[in-house]
Amino acid sequence: MDFDLSDEQRMLQETVAGFLENECPMPRLRELFDDETGWDPALWKGLAELGVAGIHLPGEYGGSEMEILDLAVIAEVVGAAAAPVPILSHSLAALAILEAGSDAQKSRWLPRLAGGDLLGTVALAEAERGWQPEDWTVAPGSTITGAKESVEFGEQADLFVVGLAGGRLGVVERNAPGVEIQRVEASDRTRRVTRVCFEKTPIELLEREPAAAAARMRDVGLVLLAADAFGGATKLVEASVAYAKTREQFGVTIGHFQALKHQLADMAVETEPNRALYWYAAHAQDHVREEAPRIAAIAKSHITDRFQQVARDATEAHGGIGYTWEGDTQILFKRAMFDRVFLGTPRVHRDRAATLADW
């Protein structure tokens, strides 16, 4: 049995990685990081033209009919590049409509989401409440009133998939009455978040097994965060090794120092085994459904934790420059903070994994 990626999946990764390297190298990323909105519509349009926006959607809706693993390997290279693109939230919004929407709703929304003509996002967390479907309190109906926190790319989104009480889902258009979007200053400037308020706002409920769709949307989101975290951690290991080969102290490169050699080795050991973990978590979403929720919880909790630790170690390995705004490590460090808490902290998902395993 072959446990590696296929040639097509590797080509997919290389294509997206090459595009991001050309269109969003570090100087351009820094410009967006310091920009007021952090948004480059041409960058997202380019990815959509590569098929990324609808890679996991059926061909009848303009998608590429690929699997969650294919989406996850893209998330890995997006994480490595710290690219300011809505691969996570857009993919989850489209997945929710695919899983829970009526035929009419799918025909209306999915082709435009797949082509990148519309930008989707998910509005789930509430103030002092968790991210999980059982935590949502906004009452479903023909209209909704309430607020959602930490909505990724909320200022740019055309469509919001909103988590409702009872684990239900609904779709709100950006220009609907009663929608107010408030910018929130957060650490990770590669993925801007907003507070979205609804006041008697019209909503289209997604009625086809919404509870199951909400749970699957959450689990796929955990897998994509794990993949993003793996990509970011891998990039930090590579950057730290490269820095150790060029930075000199006392007449030699710092890579000659035994303590730093051990630290770099520990970072690599903390990172590389997680590749198989996120691969299997993504594979399970399509092929081992009975294990998928538990493995997704394990992958998210473990890999995002390791990403944060590797980010700390990389900052130390870079010395003084690692702690400054001028250093590049701070961008991935802040991305690690986002990955760790978005959709629930590692503690939340370790508890879920234990419950799902009947411990």
C-alpha positions, -999 to 999 in steps of 0.1 A, spaced: 0 0 0 13 35 -9 11 59 20 26 88 0 10 116 -20 2 109 -56 22 125 -84 -9 147 -91 -11 159 -55 26 168 -54 22 186 -87 -8 205 -72 13 215 -42 42 226 -64 19 246 -86 3 265 -57 37 270 -40 52 284 -72 23 308 -77 26 321 -41 64 324 -43 60 345 -75 30 366 -65 35 369 -28 72 368 -19 82 381 15 85 418 5 49 417 -9 37 398 22 52 425 44 34 452 24 1 433 30 10 427 66 13 464 72 -16 474 50 -49 486 65 -69 457 51 -42 431 43 -62 421 13 -50 415 -23 -79 406 -46 -55 397 -74 -38 371 -53 -71 354 -45 -83 357 -81 -51 340 -92 -56 311 -69 -92 308 -80 -81 306 -116 -59 276 -105 -90 259 -92 -83 263 -56 -116 280 -47 -136 250 -56 -112 221 -56 -133 200 -32 -167 208 -50 -184 185 -76 -179 192 -112 -215 200 -118 -210 232 -97 -177 241 -114 -154 223 -89 -125 200 -94 -141 170 -77 -110 164 -55 -109 152 -19 -102 169 14 -66 156 13 -61 176 -19 -75 207 -2 -53 200 28 -20 198 9 -29 232 -6 -35 245 30 0 233 39 18 254 12 -5 284 20 6 280 56 43 278 47 40 310 26 18 327 54 -3 338 24 -31 362 32 -58 343 14 -92 329 27 -86 292 18 -99 281 52 -131 302 56 -140 301 19 -136 263 17 -157 258 48 -185 281 36 -187 262 3 -186 228 21 -215 238 44 -237 247 14 -227 215 -4 -235 194 26 -267 211 39 -281 232 11 -311 225 -11 -306 218 -48 -316 254 -55 -292 268 -29 -264 247 -42 -271 258 -78 -273 294 -67 -242 297 -46 -217 269 -54 -207 278 -90 -199 313 -80 -180 302 -50 -161 276 -70 -151 302 -96 -140 327 -70 -167 352 -82 -180 352 -46 -160 351 -15 -175 330 13 -167 329 50 -180 313 82 -194 332 112 -194 308 142 -179 319 175 -198 342 199 -186 364 227 -177 342 258 -189 312 239 -171 284 221 -166 275 185 -185 242 186 -220 237 171 -234 231 206 -221 265 217 -240 286 192 -269 306 205 -282 328 177 -318 317 172 -327 305 137 -357 319 119 -365 340 88 -343 367 103 -315 366 129 -303 389 156 -269 385 173 -232 389 168 -204 366 157 -167 371 167 -134 364 148 -150 361 114 -121 356 90 -120 381 60 -154 394 71 -147 428 54 -142 412 20 -167 384 22 -198 384 0 -215 355 18 -216 344 54 -224 309 66 -237 315 101 -238 290 130 -271 290 147 -286 275 179 -290 237 178 -261 233 155 -280 247 125 -266 267 96 -278 296 75 -266 319 47 -266 356 49 -256 379 20 -232 408 28 -257 435 15 -286 421 35 -304 445 59 -291 447 94 -255 435 87 -228 455 104 -191 446 101 -166 458 127 -129 456 121 -110 439 149 -72 444 155 -57 410 160 -21 396 161 -22 376 128 -24 402 100 -22 375 73 -58 366 82 -78 396 93 -109 390 115 -140 410 121 -170 411 144 -202 407 124 -235 419 139 -269 410 127 -301 429 135 -333 413 122 -312 402 92 -329 379 66 -312 345 64 -316 314 42 -316 283 64 -297 253 52 -321 225 61 -305 193 48 -292 175 78 -277 208 92 -263 193 124 -243 167 105 -231 193 80 -221 217 108 -200 189 125 -183 180 92 -176 216 84 -160 220 118 -139 188 114 -127 197 79 -117 231 94 -96 214 121 -78 194 94 -71 225 73 -58 243 104 -35 214 112 -22 214 76 -16 251 77 2 247 110 24 219 96 34 241 66 42 270 89 63 249 113 82 233 84 90 268 70 103 280 104 126 249 107 140 256 72 144 293 79 162 287 112 186 262 96 193 287 68 199 315 93 223 292 114 244 287 83 249 324 76 248 343 109 283 346 124 295 350 160 330 348 173 343 342 138 321 312 129 285 306 118 262 299 147 253 266 133 287 253 147 274 257 182 263 225 198 234 239 217 218 254 186 224 222 167 203 204 194 176 230 193 173 228 155 172 190 156 145 191 183 124 215 161 127 191 131 117 161 153 87 181 167 76 189 131 82 162 106 61 133 121 30 156 119 29 153 82 15 118 83 -10 128 111 -26 156 90 -25 134 59 -44 107 76 -68 132 92 -76 146 58 -79 111 42 -103 100 69 -127 128 61 -135 110 28 -126 74 35 -128 66 72 -158 86 83 -163 68 116 -128 79 127 -127 112 111 -140 135 139 -116 120 165 -86 121 142 -94 157 131 -95 167 168 -62 150 175 -45 165 145 -56 201 152 -48 200 189 -14 184 185 0 201 153 -11 236 163 5 231 197 37 220 180 36 249 156 35 274 185 64 257 202 85 256 170 77 293 165 91 300 200 122 280 193 127 297 159 124 331 175 152 321 199 173 306 171 172 339 153 184 358 183 176 395 187 162 399 152 137 372 159 119 394 184 116 424 162 90 436 137 117 436 111 123 399 115 102 375 94 97 349 121 72 371 139 48 367 109 46 329 113 47 332 151 14 352 149 0 327 124 7 300 149 -13 318 175 -43 320 151 -41 283 142 -40 273 178 -72 291 189 -94 293 158 -122 267 159 -112 258 195 -80 255 215 -60 222 218 -75 216 252 -110 217 238 -102 192 211 -82 169 233 -112 167 255 -134 160 224 -110 133 212 -111 116 246 -149 117 247 -151 103 211 -128 75 221 -150 67 251 -122 73 276 
